[in-house]
Amino acid sequence: MIQSVGMFTFSGTGNTEFVSGLLEARFEEVGLDVEARRMEDVLRSGSRVDVESYDLIGFGHPIHGFGAPRIVYDFIDTLAPGQGLRAFVFKTAADFIAINNGASVGAIRKLRRKGYEVFYDRIICMPSNWAVRYDDELARQLCDTAVVKASHMCGEILAGKERLPRTGPIAGAVVRLVGLGEDLGARLFGKELRASDACIDCDTCIDNCPTGNIHREDGRITFGWDCVWCMRCIYDCPQQAISPRFTKFCVLKDGYDIHSIIDDPTLKGSYVTEETQGYFKRFLRYVQQAGL
């Protein structure tokens, strides 16, 4: 019988954290004790997760380069053996393209090697925070849909339903290859970041960096080689003082703030309808059916 749930999440700019909050609330509504923690907080503290205190454990992450960010693997490395503890995985992305199904394969493989029984893996679509900005109405519609999906997901998990998307060998090889490239790209991205003269020395970027990659040296903000491309330092900077030198295409011009979308009462969230034409028509079944 499930009585306690542990949920551990890495979220760059808030999408995965939003979904984690939905899951936490739903689990608590049905009477479960839930401990939700950020992976980065566990890593920073150097503490050990008491996995034996949970009847069920979950892991959440955004999809970066068709895979999980490096920090997810670093976190799993710190876990004690699972000894058959049942586990679920959820991930967020701006699209549910088939290749994203394999984004958690590496993390799941590592968890299973440590004795965790992973039986559930699901993608929740959220607004794009990278390269292409979604219309605010579509962004709100995806956030509203996530509420429905999270409730459905909790029901399936508590019922013990197995949900593990299949990934063919070719897609799996692509995921692994792109993942290696993404990790290198993330490190290079971090090194090309610069703080402009607009910086007011508030240290928000230093405090918020999940990997401790940002420092102050000789009065200037500097960036190391441990970036995971979460974009948090860029979007959270109150002065918009941080930007890459060469890869500006991946940064949304007007920034990204999920809370401004969720909290805006003027957004109706009805962007995708039966009359929708073009690329976003593909989201229609996704927003209409809880089980997708």
Backbone as CSV, one residue per row, in Angstrom:
resi,resn,N_x,N_y,N_z,CA_x,CA_y,CA_z,C_x,C_y,C_z
1,MET,0.838,-1.200,0.000,0.000,0.000,0.000,0.875,1.253,0.000
2,ILE,0.570,2.174,-0.882,1.369,3.399,-0.986,0.878,4.426,0.028
3,GLN,1.805,4.880,0.871,1.485,5.916,1.837,2.382,7.141,1.704
4,SER,3.609,6.945,1.220,4.555,8.049,1.125,5.209,8.060,-0.251
5,VAL,5.381,9.263,-0.772,5.971,9.451,-2.102,7.114,10.453,-2.007
6,GLY,8.227,10.125,-2.613,9.334,11.069,-2.743,9.422,11.516,-4.193
7,MET,9.515,12.827,-4.418,9.623,13.339,-5.790,10.825,14.268,-5.874
8,PHE,11.663,14.004,-6.872,12.901,14.758,-7.037,12.952,15.299,-8.456
9,THR,13.119,16.613,-8.555,12.938,17.279,-9.834,14.067,18.245,-10.131
10,PHE,14.462,18.271,-11.394,15.294,19.369,-11.879,14.460,20.164,-12.869
11,SER,14.431,21.482,-12.683,13.673,22.349,-13.569,14.514,23.564,-13.903
12,GLY,14.628,23.868,-15.201,15.416,25.022,-15.599,14.692,26.318,-15.318
13,THR,13.642,26.582,-16.068,12.931,27.858,-15.935,11.501,27.697,-15.419
14,GLY,11.208,26.571,-14.807,9.949,26.426,-14.096,8.924,25.471,-14.671
15,ASN,9.097,25.010,-15.899,8.099,24.120,-16.496,7.961,22.807,-15.731
16,THR,9.081,22.158,-15.491,9.040,20.868,-14.797,8.633,21.046,-13.342
17,GLU,9.057,22.128,-12.743,8.661,22.420,-11.364,7.150,22.621,-11.261
18,PHE,6.566,23.255,-12.273,5.109,23.446,-12.302,4.398,22.097,-12.319
19,VAL,4.836,21.197,-13.187,4.213,19.873,-13.270,4.431,19.099,-11.971
20,SER,5.617,19.207,-11.404,5.895,18.540,-10.134,4.933,19.018,-9.052
21,GLY,4.657,20.322,-9.040,3.717,20.861,-8.068,2.312,20.313,-8.255
22,LEU,1.913,20.135,-9.509,0.595,19.550,-9.797,0.515,18.115,-9.274
23,LEU,1.554,17.344,-9.524,1.578,15.954,-9.068,1.574,15.886,-7.543
24,GLU,2.382,16.731,-6.926,2.441,16.757,-5.461,1.060,17.050,-4.869
25,ALA,0.385,18.051,-5.432,-0.935,18.419,-4.918,-1.934,17.281,-5.089
26,ARG,-1.867,16.605,-6.228,-2.818,15.518,-6.484,-2.565,14.329,-5.559
27,PHE,-1.305,13.989,-5.354,-0.986,12.899,-4.433,-1.483,13.228,-3.021
28,GLU,-1.295,14.474,-2.625,-1.725,14.875,-1.283,-3.245,14.868,-1.160
29,GLU,-3.932,15.189,-2.263,-5.403,15.176,-2.240,-5.963,13.804,-1.923
30,VAL,-5.228,12.770,-2.326,-5.718,11.407,-2.058,-5.135,10.849,-0.766
31,GLY,-4.498,11.722,0.033,-4.085,11.327,1.370,-2.675,10.812,1.526
32,LEU,-1.826,10.988,0.509,-0.455,10.502,0.611,0.469,11.567,1.200
33,ASP,1.485,11.110,1.885,2.537,12.003,2.368,3.557,12.176,1.237
34,VAL,3.841,13.422,0.872,4.732,13.685,-0.250,5.899,14.553,0.197
35,GLU,7.093,14.123,-0.146,8.282,14.960,0.027,8.801,15.302,-1.357
36,ALA,8.764,16.593,-1.699,9.231,17.048,-3.011,10.469,17.909,-2.824
37,ARG,11.547,17.542,-3.523,12.801,18.291,-3.394,13.416,18.506,-4.770
38,ARG,14.180,19.572,-4.882,14.926,19.833,-6.105,16.218,19.026,-6.087
39,MET,16.545,18.426,-7.208,17.773,17.637,-7.283,18.992,18.469,-6.912
40,GLU,19.026,19.711,-7.366,20.192,20.553,-7.110,20.376,20.812,-5.612
41,ASP,19.254,20.919,-4.865,19.361,21.156,-3.423,19.970,19.951,-2.721
42,VAL,19.582,18.774,-3.170,20.154,17.554,-2.591,21.650,17.482,-2.889
43,LEU,22.022,17.774,-4.128,23.428,17.713,-4.512,24.255,18.740,-3.751
44,ARG,23.725,19.931,-3.590,24.462,20.985,-2.880,24.664,20.640,-1.413
45,SER,23.644,20.040,-0.817,23.721,19.737,0.614,24.667,18.585,0.918
46,GLY,24.864,17.740,-0.091,25.716,16.579,0.129,25.047,15.509,0.968
47,SER,23.763,15.668,1.226,23.033,14.704,2.047,22.610,13.493,1.222
48,ARG,22.263,12.454,1.913,21.796,11.237,1.264,20.274,11.177,1.329
49,VAL,19.653,10.782,0.225,18.210,10.616,0.205,17.847,9.302,0.900
50,ASP,16.952,9.386,1.855,16.522,8.194,2.584,15.444,7.481,1.773
51,VAL,15.849,6.734,0.775,14.888,6.101,-0.125,14.022,5.072,0.584
52,GLU,14.504,4.522,1.690,13.738,3.514,2.400,12.494,4.100,3.080
53,SER,12.415,5.429,3.147,11.257,6.063,3.787,10.086,6.245,2.826
54,TYR,10.272,5.857,1.548,9.223,6.036,0.545,8.662,4.689,0.090
55,ASP,7.381,4.706,-0.248,6.758,3.546,-0.889,6.802,3.679,-2.407
56,LEU,7.056,4.908,-2.863,7.074,5.222,-4.296,7.982,6.425,-4.479
57,ILE,8.750,6.436,-5.569,9.655,7.556,-5.799,9.540,8.020,-7.253
58,GLY,9.590,9.338,-7.463,9.445,9.889,-8.805,10.574,10.838,-9.149
59,PHE,10.837,10.947,-10.432,11.912,11.800,-10.929,11.397,12.625,-12.104
60,GLY,11.639,13.937,-12.077,11.175,14.797,-13.156,12.297,15.623,-13.735
61,HIS,12.266,15.822,-15.050,13.308,16.628,-15.690,12.807,17.189,-17.015
62,PRO,13.376,18.282,-17.471,13.072,18.769,-18.820,13.867,17.955,-19.832
63,ILE,13.429,17.973,-21.067,14.171,17.293,-22.132,15.138,18.278,-22.758
64,HIS,16.398,17.942,-22.721,17.446,18.739,-23.345,18.118,17.889,-24.420
65,GLY,18.034,18.319,-25.676,18.701,17.557,-26.733,18.233,16.124,-26.803
66,PHE,16.922,15.889,-26.668,16.316,14.553,-26.711,16.721,13.675,-25.538
67,GLY,17.280,14.276,-24.489,17.696,13.476,-23.345,17.514,14.226,-22.044
68,ALA,18.057,13.654,-20.974,18.001,14.279,-19.655,19.251,15.108,-19.430
69,PRO,19.146,16.235,-18.752,20.327,17.040,-18.442,21.307,16.275,-17.548
70,ARG,22.560,16.653,-17.619,23.618,15.983,-16.868,23.333,15.926,-15.372
71,ILE,22.718,16.954,-14.840,22.478,17.007,-13.401,21.579,15.858,-12.932
72,VAL,20.727,15.355,-13.809,19.858,14.229,-13.450,20.693,12.974,-13.201
73,TYR,21.653,12.734,-14.076,22.532,11.575,-13.897,23.399,11.731,-12.646
74,ASP,23.870,12.953,-12.403,24.671,13.206,-11.206,23.857,12.911,-9.946
75,PHE,22.575,13.283,-9.987,21.713,13.026,-8.837,21.503,11.528,-8.630
76,ILE,21.205,10.825,-9.698,20.972,9.378,-9.577,22.198,8.677,-9.012
77,ASP,23.379,9.158,-9.375,24.622,8.562,-8.868,24.701,8.613,-7.348
78,THR,24.052,9.602,-6.732,24.142,9.750,-5.275,23.141,8.879,-4.523
79,LEU,22.179,8.291,-5.249,21.129,7.526,-4.583,21.634,6.186,-4.049
80,ALA,21.071,5.797,-2.930,21.340,4.469,-2.395,20.622,3.435,-3.251
81,PRO,21.010,2.171,-3.184,20.319,1.128,-3.947,18.814,1.124,-3.670
82,GLY,18.028,0.900,-4.735,16.580,0.983,-4.615,15.928,-0.234,-4.013
83,GLN,16.571,-1.391,-4.123,16.043,-2.634,-3.562,14.581,-2.880,-3.955
84,GLY,14.283,-2.662,-5.242,12.956,-2.958,-5.759,11.939,-1.855,-5.582
85,LEU,12.352,-0.693,-5.089,11.423,0.423,-4.894,10.831,0.841,-6.235
86,ARG,9.511,0.930,-6.301,8.850,1.301,-7.551,9.042,2.785,-7.821
87,ALA,9.273,3.101,-9.105,9.627,4.471,-9.474,8.927,4.888,-10.759
88,PHE,8.664,6.189,-10.854,8.097,6.749,-12.074,8.942,7.937,-12.527
89,VAL,8.832,8.241,-13.802,9.580,9.347,-14.399,8.606,10.227,-15.172
90,PHE,8.775,11.525,-15.073,8.030,12.429,-15.943,8.991,13.481,-16.486
91,LYS,8.698,13.956,-17.668,9.591,14.927,-18.304,8.751,15.940,-19.067
92,THR,9.289,17.124,-19.232,8.575,18.177,-19.935,9.317,18.554,-21.199
93,ALA,8.542,18.927,-22.202,9.109,19.345,-23.481,8.097,20.210,-24.194
94,ALA,8.545,20.945,-25.197,7.651,21.816,-25.959,6.882,21.045,-27.025
95,ASP,7.203,19.764,-27.181,6.524,18.955,-28.192,6.612,17.491,-27.788
96,PHE,5.699,16.697,-28.305,5.675,15.267,-27.989,6.147,14.441,-29.176
97,ILE,7.048,14.998,-29.996,7.596,14.244,-31.124,8.141,12.907,-30.631
98,ALA,8.040,11.904,-31.484,8.316,10.525,-31.070,9.706,10.346,-30.463
99,ILE,10.694,11.057,-30.989,12.060,10.833,-30.502,12.207,11.263,-29.048
100,ASN,11.319,12.154,-28.582,11.372,12.563,-27.179,10.976,11.441,-26.234
101,ASN,10.327,10.392,-26.764,9.955,9.262,-25.920,11.172,8.635,-25.244
102,GLY,12.292,8.689,-25.932,13.491,8.050,-25.397,14.343,8.941,-24.515
103,ALA,13.833,10.130,-24.175,14.645,11.094,-23.442,15.094,10.610,-22.074
104,SER,14.331,9.732,-21.454,14.662,9.258,-20.107,15.281,7.863,-20.107
105,VAL,15.544,7.326,-21.285,16.045,5.949,-21.361,17.340,5.780,-20.572
106,GLY,18.265,6.705,-20.738,19.540,6.601,-20.032,19.365,6.688,-18.527
107,ALA,18.504,7.602,-18.079,18.259,7.750,-16.649,17.564,6.513,-16.086
108,ILE,16.604,5.992,-16.844,15.901,4.789,-16.394,16.852,3.600,-16.309
109,ARG,17.723,3.484,-17.293,18.703,2.393,-17.270,19.590,2.487,-16.027
110,LYS,20.010,3.699,-15.700,20.858,3.895,-14.526,20.089,3.582,-13.238
111,LEU,18.824,3.994,-13.191,18.005,3.697,-12.014,17.808,2.199,-11.836
112,ARG,17.559,1.513,-12.934,17.354,0.058,-12.843,18.614,-0.659,-12.405
113,ARG,19.745,-0.164,-12.853,21.002,-0.776,-12.409,21.198,-0.607,-10.904
114,LYS,20.561,0.403,-10.339,20.666,0.630,-8.900,19.521,-0.032,-8.133
115,GLY,18.701,-0.793,-8.846,17.675,-1.577,-8.167,16.310,-0.935,-8.071
116,TYR,16.053,0.128,-8.843,14.734,0.763,-8.833,13.856,0.146,-9.923
117,GLU,12.619,-0.114,-9.580,11.681,-0.720,-10.523,10.882,0.401,-11.213
118,VAL,11.418,0.897,-12.319,10.763,1.985,-13.047,9.663,1.390,-13.918
119,PHE,8.421,1.832,-13.694,7.298,1.261,-14.425,6.506,2.303,-15.209
120,TYR,6.886,3.583,-15.055,6.075,4.638,-15.666,6.982,5.760,-16.146
121,ASP,6.702,6.239,-17.376,7.516,7.304,-17.983,6.608,8.096,-18.912
122,ARG,6.497,9.405,-18.680,5.527,10.178,-19.446,6.025,11.592,-19.759
123,ILE,5.654,12.079,-20.943,5.963,13.448,-21.357,4.751,14.340,-21.115
124,ILE,4.996,15.498,-20.531,3.976,16.535,-20.405,4.447,17.736,-21.221
125,CYS,3.649,18.154,-22.177,4.028,19.295,-23.024,3.797,20.601,-22.269
126,MET,4.786,21.481,-22.372,4.731,22.790,-21.740,5.194,23.846,-22.743
127,PRO,5.014,25.130,-22.429,5.422,26.178,-23.375,6.901,26.118,-23.702
128,SER,7.237,26.535,-24.900,8.641,26.562,-25.333,9.377,27.710,-24.661
129,ASN,10.537,27.404,-24.113,11.393,28.444,-23.527,12.739,28.528,-24.250
130,TRP,12.770,27.957,-25.435,14.042,27.857,-26.178,13.800,28.088,-27.664
131,ALA,14.436,29.089,-28.219,14.484,29.367,-29.667,13.174,29.892,-30.257
132,VAL,12.076,29.163,-30.049,10.800,29.544,-30.659,9.782,29.838,-29.556
133,ARG,9.283,31.047,-29.545,8.302,31.426,-28.528,6.902,31.034,-28.971
134,TYR,6.173,30.340,-28.107,4.784,30.006,-28.389,3.892,31.219,-28.090
135,ASP,2.815,31.325,-28.841,1.810,32.330,-28.548,1.348,32.148,-27.103
136,ASP,1.094,33.253,-26.404,0.702,33.169,-24.995,-0.566,32.353,-24.783
137,GLU,-1.490,32.401,-25.747,-2.721,31.611,-25.628,-2.414,30.114,-25.702
138,LEU,-1.485,29.738,-26.583,-1.076,28.335,-26.659,-0.338,27.937,-25.390
139,ALA,0.530,28.813,-24.905,1.268,28.523,-23.677,0.301,28.266,-22.522
140,ARG,-0.719,29.107,-22.414,-1.708,28.928,-21.340,-2.493,27.638,-21.535
141,GLN,-2.814,27.312,-22.776,-3.560,26.088,-23.054,-2.748,24.857,-22.640
142,LEU,-1.459,24.882,-22.883,-0.615,23.753,-22.489,-0.509,23.657,-20.969
143,CYS,-0.436,24.800,-20.293,-0.403,24.779,-18.828,-1.708,24.234,-18.268
144,ASP,-2.831,24.658,-18.838,-4.132,24.152,-18.382,-4.262,22.651,-18.657
145,THR,-3.766,22.231,-19.798,-3.813,20.812,-20.147,-2.935,19.995,-19.212
146,ALA,-1.823,20.567,-18.775,-0.931,19.868,-17.849,-1.634,19.534,-16.544
147,VAL,-2.557,20.385,-16.125,-3.319,20.118,-14.908,-4.127,18.832,-15.065
148,VAL,-4.767,18.673,-16.214,-5.564,17.479,-16.493,-4.662,16.254,-16.622
149,LYS,-3.548,16.422,-17.334,-2.627,15.295,-17.542,-2.034,14.822,-16.215
150,ALA,-1.683,15.768,-15.348,-1.081,15.402,-14.069,-2.046,14.584,-13.218
151,SER,-3.322,14.978,-13.224,-4.325,14.228,-12.468,-4.476,12.820,-13.039
152,HIS,-4.499,12.723,-14.357,-4.610,11.422,-15.013,-3.381,10.568,-14.717
153,MET,-2.232,11.201,-14.752,-0.977,10.495,-14.483,-0.956,9.921,-13.068
154,CYS,-1.393,10.711,-12.087,-1.434,10.222,-10.708,-2.343,9.005,-10.580
155,GLY,-3.477,9.067,-11.270,-4.392,7.935,-11.222,-3.768,6.672,-11.775
156,GLU,-3.079,6.795,-12.889,-2.434,5.624,-13.486,-1.320,5.089,-12.594
157,ILE,-0.530,5.980,-12.035,0.581,5.555,-11.183,0.065,4.807,-9.957
158,LEU,-0.943,5.369,-9.307,-1.467,4.732,-8.097,-2.179,3.418,-8.400
159,ALA,-2.646,3.283,-9.645,-3.266,2.021,-10.059,-2.221,0.994,-10.483
160,GLY,-0.962,1.415,-10.520,0.113,0.509,-10.897,0.221,0.247,-12.382
161,LYS,-0.385,1.107,-13.200,-0.343,0.889,-14.646,1.067,1.087,-15.182
162,GLU,1.502,0.168,-16.012,2.816,0.306,-16.646,2.688,1.172,-17.887
163,ARG,3.536,2.164,-17.987,3.530,3.059,-19.145,4.978,3.405,-19.476
164,LEU,5.525,2.694,-20.415,6.907,2.898,-20.813,6.966,3.003,-22.333
165,PRO,7.070,4.222,-22.870,7.110,4.411,-24.317,8.245,3.619,-24.952
166,ARG,7.953,3.028,-26.090,8.958,2.234,-26.787,9.869,3.127,-27.618
167,THR,11.130,2.797,-27.607,12.121,3.517,-28.414,12.893,2.496,-29.227
168,GLY,12.827,2.622,-30.540,13.537,1.697,-31.407,15.046,1.887,-31.319
169,PRO,15.815,0.918,-31.812,17.275,0.992,-31.716,17.870,2.204,-32.423
170,ILE,17.297,2.582,-33.573,17.823,3.739,-34.294,17.555,5.015,-33.505
171,ALA,16.315,5.166,-33.041,15.978,6.347,-32.242,16.813,6.395,-30.970
172,GLY,17.028,5.228,-30.356,17.845,5.180,-29.148,19.263,5.617,-29.403
173,ALA,19.818,5.201,-30.545,21.183,5.602,-30.895,21.264,7.105,-31.141
174,VAL,20.234,7.640,-31.797,20.194,9.091,-32.051,20.135,9.852,-30.735
175,VAL,19.286,9.384,-29.823,19.151,10.037,-28.522,20.499,10.069,-27.794
176,ARG,21.211,8.934,-27.791,22.494,8.874,-27.091,23.517,9.797,-27.744
177,LEU,23.535,9.812,-29.073,24.500,10.635,-29.794,24.225,12.117,-29.585
178,VAL,22.963,12.501,-29.755,22.599,13.910,-29.570,22.816,14.319,-28.114
179,GLY,22.571,13.397,-27.200,22.770,13.699,-25.789,24.214,14.053,-25.484
180,LEU,25.132,13.318,-26.083,26.555,13.626,-25.892,26.881,14.998,-26.456
181,GLY,26.320,15.278,-27.623,26.560,16.571,-28.246,25.935,17.698,-27.443
182,GLU,24.749,17.442,-26.886,24.068,18.464,-26.101,24.859,18.800,-24.848
183,ASP,25.441,17.793,-24.210,26.209,18.047,-22.997,27.423,18.923,-23.302
184,LEU,28.115,18.610,-24.387,29.246,19.443,-24.792,28.764,20.833,-25.171
185,GLY,27.634,20.883,-25.910,27.085,22.174,-26.305,26.711,23.020,-25.105
186,ALA,26.173,22.372,-24.060,25.798,23.101,-22.849,27.020,23.718,-22.179
187,ARG,28.086,22.956,-22.117,29.316,23.464,-21.503,29.866,24.648,-22.291
188,LEU,29.842,24.519,-23.613,30.330,25.608,-24.464,29.419,26.826,-24.365
189,PHE,28.122,26.578,-24.285,27.160,27.668,-24.141,27.459,28.464,-22.875
190,GLY,27.722,27.748,-21.790,28.029,28.425,-20.537,29.264,29.294,-20.638
191,LYS,30.274,28.808,-21.345,31.517,29.570,-21.460,31.360,30.813,-22.321
192,GLU,30.387,30.843,-23.198,30.224,32.029,-24.045,29.248,33.048,-23.464
193,LEU,28.689,32.746,-22.310,27.810,33.708,-21.662,28.617,34.887,-21.118
194,ARG,28.013,36.053,-21.181,28.656,37.265,-20.686,27.625,38.120,-19.951
195,ALA,28.071,38.805,-18.908,27.239,39.788,-18.217,27.637,41.168,-18.708
196,SER,26.672,41.920,-19.172,26.942,43.245,-19.721,27.108,44.284,-18.608
197,ASP,27.365,45.520,-19.024,27.514,46.607,-18.060,26.208,46.913,-17.339
198,ALA,25.095,46.320,-17.809,23.811,46.529,-17.140,23.720,45.763,-15.820
199,CYS,24.667,44.857,-15.589,24.684,44.062,-14.357,24.743,44.978,-13.136
200,ILE,23.893,44.715,-12.145,23.849,45.528,-10.928,24.419,44.774,-9.720
201,ASP,25.132,43.693,-9.972,25.792,42.929,-8.913,24.814,42.381,-7.876
202,CYS,23.623,41.956,-8.333,22.637,41.425,-7.391,22.899,39.966,-7.041
203,ASP,23.723,39.296,-7.848,24.096,37.888,-7.640,22.939,36.912,-7.789
204,THR,21.856,37.338,-8.420,20.730,36.423,-8.661,21.177,35.216,-9.472
205,CYS,21.989,35.465,-10.482,22.446,34.369,-11.337,23.318,33.382,-10.567
206,ILE,24.160,33.907,-9.682,25.025,33.034,-8.880,24.181,32.169,-7.947
207,ASP,23.224,32.816,-7.297,22.387,32.097,-6.325,21.497,31.049,-6.993
208,ASN,21.059,31.314,-8.228,20.085,30.433,-8.887,20.716,29.355,-9.760
209,CYS,21.983,29.446,-10.039,22.601,28.466,-10.948,22.575,27.075,-10.316
210,PRO,21.979,26.096,-10.969,21.830,24.768,-10.353,23.134,23.997,-10.204
211,THR,24.143,24.354,-10.979,25.406,23.609,-10.910,26.544,24.421,-10.311
212,GLY,26.250,25.615,-9.814,27.314,26.448,-9.250,28.317,26.886,-10.296
213,ASN,27.842,27.096,-11.511,28.737,27.404,-12.630,29.089,28.892,-12.740
214,ILE,28.409,29.736,-11.958,28.602,31.179,-12.081,29.275,31.715,-10.819
215,HIS,30.307,32.528,-11.023,31.093,33.053,-9.916,31.368,34.536,-10.131
216,ARG,31.870,35.154,-9.096,32.315,36.536,-9.198,33.830,36.568,-8.991
217,GLU,34.525,37.062,-9.967,35.984,37.163,-9.899,36.408,38.587,-10.251
218,ASP,37.161,39.187,-9.353,37.630,40.559,-9.557,36.470,41.507,-9.866
219,GLY,35.363,41.280,-9.178,34.218,42.157,-9.339,33.360,41.895,-10.559
220,ARG,33.702,40.869,-11.349,32.948,40.576,-12.567,32.325,39.183,-12.483
221,ILE,31.151,39.037,-13.116,30.502,37.735,-13.208,31.239,36.888,-14.234
222,THR,31.591,35.662,-13.860,32.276,34.749,-14.781,31.534,33.420,-14.831
223,PHE,31.729,32.706,-15.920,31.020,31.453,-16.170,32.014,30.330,-16.424
224,GLY,31.754,29.168,-15.809,32.655,28.032,-15.942,32.211,27.028,-16.987
225,TRP,32.651,25.765,-16.806,32.403,24.706,-17.777,31.310,23.737,-17.352
226,ASP,30.532,24.075,-16.331,29.535,23.135,-15.812,28.105,23.503,-16.167
227,CYS,27.894,24.358,-17.160,26.543,24.770,-17.563,25.739,23.569,-18.070
228,VAL,24.436,23.554,-17.740,23.542,22.518,-18.268,22.481,23.128,-19.196
229,TRP,22.709,24.369,-19.628,21.855,25.012,-20.633,20.425,25.173,-20.130
230,CYS,20.253,25.475,-18.846,18.892,25.592,-18.303,18.282,26.960,-18.592
231,MET,19.104,27.958,-18.941,18.658,29.311,-19.311,18.167,30.120,-18.108
232,ARG,18.287,29.570,-16.921,17.760,30.243,-15.742,18.443,31.585,-15.494
233,CYS,19.757,31.620,-15.653,20.479,32.867,-15.379,20.049,33.978,-16.333
234,ILE,19.750,33.619,-17.569,19.362,34.609,-18.577,17.972,35.158,-18.295
235,TYR,17.019,34.263,-18.090,15.632,34.689,-17.939,15.329,35.278,-16.562
236,ASP,16.091,34.902,-15.545,15.830,35.412,-14.197,16.569,36.706,-13.892
237,CYS,17.472,37.117,-14.754,18.245,38.337,-14.505,17.312,39.552,-14.546
238,PRO,17.233,40.331,-13.469,16.311,41.473,-13.452,16.693,42.585,-14.421
239,GLN,17.942,42.600,-14.875,18.416,43.642,-15.790,18.593,43.135,-17.219
240,GLN,18.277,41.832,-17.444,18.518,41.220,-18.763,19.958,41.466,-19.205
241,ALA,20.856,41.288,-18.257,22.262,41.613,-18.502,23.086,40.448,-19.012
242,ILE,22.508,39.232,-18.996,23.268,38.039,-19.386,22.804,37.540,-20.739
243,SER,23.756,37.267,-21.612,23.418,36.765,-22.944,24.614,36.017,-23.514
244,PRO,24.368,35.103,-24.454,25.469,34.426,-25.151,26.010,35.320,-26.252
245,ARG,27.243,35.099,-26.612,27.840,35.915,-27.677,27.419,35.444,-29.055
246,PHE,27.334,34.119,-29.261,27.113,33.592,-30.605,25.769,32.889,-30.793
247,THR,25.265,32.233,-29.763,24.046,31.428,-29.910,22.818,32.192,-29.409
248,LYS,22.693,33.409,-29.819,21.557,34.234,-29.387,20.224,33.694,-29.902
249,PHE,20.264,32.877,-30.944,19.025,32.342,-31.528,18.236,31.509,-30.542
250,CYS,18.902,30.913,-29.545,18.194,30.015,-28.629,17.536,30.749,-27.464
251,VAL,17.768,32.038,-27.357,17.200,32.827,-26.261,15.955,33.569,-26.752
252,LEU,14.848,33.415,-26.063,13.632,34.125,-26.433,13.829,35.622,-26.192
253,LYS,13.525,36.414,-27.188,13.794,37.848,-27.146,13.139,38.524,-25.950
254,ASP,11.907,38.159,-25.650,11.174,38.783,-24.544,11.273,37.994,-23.244
255,GLY,12.200,37.049,-23.205,12.381,36.268,-21.991,11.328,35.188,-21.819
256,TYR,11.376,34.524,-20.668,10.399,33.469,-20.377,10.074,33.483,-18.901
257,ASP,8.795,33.597,-18.580,8.330,33.589,-17.202,7.013,32.828,-17.149
258,ILE,7.068,31.585,-16.728,5.877,30.747,-16.719,4.798,31.302,-15.800
259,HIS,5.206,31.980,-14.733,4.219,32.498,-13.784,3.386,33.620,-14.402
260,SER,3.983,34.393,-15.298,3.218,35.450,-15.960,2.148,34.860,-16.870
261,ILE,2.369,33.643,-17.337,1.387,32.949,-18.173,0.277,32.357,-17.311
262,ILE,0.670,31.670,-16.252,-0.294,31.007,-15.375,-1.197,32.018,-14.671
263,ASP,-0.615,33.146,-14.288,-1.337,34.114,-13.470,-2.075,35.186,-14.270
264,ASP,-2.033,35.115,-15.593,-2.678,36.127,-16.423,-4.145,35.755,-16.655
265,PRO,-5.095,36.470,-16.041,-6.510,36.117,-16.180,-7.084,36.416,-17.561
266,THR,-6.358,37.174,-18.369,-6.869,37.520,-19.707,-6.622,36.413,-20.722
267,LEU,-5.751,35.460,-20.388,-5.448,34.369,-21.315,-6.510,33.282,-21.185
268,LYS,-7.156,32.944,-22.283,-8.253,31.977,-22.267,-7.801,30.552,-22.539
269,GLY,-6.602,30.394,-23.108,-6.095,29.053,-23.351,-6.886,28.257,-24.360
270,SER,-7.280,28.913,-25.436,-8.075,28.211,-26.456,-7.438,28.376,-27.834
271,TYR,-6.149,28.289,-27.889,-5.405,28.533,-29.129,-5.645,27.438,-30.164
272,VAL,-5.571,26.189,-29.723,-5.739,25.047,-30.630,-7.189,24.587,-30.577
273,THR,-7.872,24.623,-31.729,-9.270,24.204,-31.827,-9.438,23.344,-33.083
274,GLU,-10.649,22.922,-33.332,-10.938,22.145,-34.538,-10.646,22.951,-35.805
275,GLU,-10.694,24.269,-35.708,-10.463,25.123,-36.878,-8.989,25.457,-37.093
276,THR,-8.134,25.048,-36.164,-6.712,25.369,-36.276,-6.107,24.730,-37.514
277,GLN,-5.269,25.490,-38.195,-4.554,24.992,-39.354,-3.048,25.079,-39.091
278,GLY,-2.283,24.335,-39.891,-0.839,24.420,-39.778,-0.262,23.491,-38.725
279,TYR,0.966,23.773,-38.315,1.739,22.881,-37.453,1.035,22.565,-36.135
280,PHE,0.469,23.572,-35.486,-0.067,23.366,-34.139,-1.368,22.581,-34.115
281,LYS,-1.904,22.255,-35.279,-3.068,21.377,-35.346,-2.762,20.032,-34.686
282,ARG,-1.507,19.640,-34.735,-1.104,18.344,-34.182,-1.311,18.267,-32.666
283,PHE,-1.454,19.400,-31.998,-1.672,19.402,-30.557,-3.131,19.162,-30.173
284,LEU,-4.031,19.128,-31.154,-5.447,19.051,-30.838,-5.802,17.809,-30.025
285,ARG,-5.404,16.626,-30.491,-5.712,15.396,-29.757,-5.023,15.415,-28.389
286,TYR,-3.845,15.968,-28.322,-3.108,16.015,-27.051,-3.882,16.801,-26.003
287,VAL,-4.422,17.976,-26.379,-5.119,18.803,-25.390,-6.539,18.292,-25.126
288,GLN,-7.066,17.470,-26.024,-8.432,16.974,-25.849,-8.505,15.691,-25.041
289,GLN,-7.435,14.887,-25.054,-7.497,13.568,-24.440,-6.495,13.473,-23.281
290,ALA,-6.996,13.211,-22.107,-6.153,13.180,-20.907,-5.082,12.095,-20.977
291,GLY,-5.402,10.975,-21.656,-4.500,9.840,-21.659,-3.328,9.937,-22.606
292,LEU,-3.320,10.948,-23.484,-2.216,11.058,-24.448,-0.995,11.685,-23.817
